[in-house]
Amino acid sequence: MEVKLESEITCPICGHKKVEEMPTNACQFFYECENCKTVLKPKDGDCCVYCSYGTVPCPPIQQSKSCC
C-alpha cells in the first residue's frame, strides 16, 4: 500500500480547509488554523490532528503501525 503524505485538514470551528504535508518521523499534536487561529488538538482516541481532522490519517496509521 502506498502511503499518502498529504491530508486536507478542516477546522471544526470555522470550516477552513488546507492541504498539508504530514511529517513521517513524528506525530503532530497541535495545529493552528490559519484562518481563525484556533489551536486544534487530537480528539480522544486519535494520535494526531491528521487522524482527527484530516482527509487522510497519518503515515503510521496508514501502515497499520502504532502511532507515536
C-alpha positions in Angstrom: 0.0 0.0 0.0 1.3 3.4 -0.9 1.5 5.9 2.0 -0.1 9.3 1.2 1.8 12.2 2.7 -0.8 14.9 2.1 -4.0 15.4 4.0 -6.6 18.2 3.9 -7.3 19.5 7.4 -10.7 21.0 8.1 -11.0 23.3 11.1 -14.1 22.3 13.1 -14.6 25.9 14.3 -14.6 27.9 11.1 -14.6 25.2 8.4 -11.3 26.5 6.8 -9.6 23.8 4.8 -5.9 23.5 3.9 -3.8 20.7 2.3 -0.8 20.0 4.5 2.2 17.6 4.1 2.3 15.2 7.1 5.5 14.5 8.9 6.8 11.0 8.6 9.0 11.0 11.6 6.7 12.4 14.3 3.0 12.9 15.2 1.6 16.4 15.0 -0.3 17.0 18.3 -1.2 20.7 17.6 -2.2 22.6 14.5 -3.2 26.3 14.3 -5.9 27.2 11.9 -4.5 29.9 9.7 -8.0 31.5 9.3 -9.4 31.7 12.9 -6.2 30.9 14.8 -7.8 28.1 16.8 -5.2 25.5 18.0 -6.5 22.1 17.2 -5.6 19.0 19.3 -6.4 15.3 18.5 -9.8 14.0 19.6 -9.9 11.4 22.3 -8.6 8.1 20.9 -6.7 9.7 18.0 -2.9 10.1 17.9 -2.6 13.3 15.9 -4.5 16.2 14.3 -4.4 14.4 10.9 -6.3 11.4 12.3 -8.9 13.7 13.8 -9.4 16.5 11.2 -7.7 15.3 8.0 -8.9 13.5 5.0 -6.0 11.0 5.3 -4.7 9.5 8.5 -1.1 9.9 9.5 1.6 7.6 7.8 2.0 5.2 10.8 -1.8 4.6 10.9 -1.9 4.1 7.1 0.8 1.4 7.6 -1.2 -0.3 10.4 1.5 0.6 12.9 1.1 2.2 16.2 1.5 5.9 16.2 3.7 8.0 18.4 
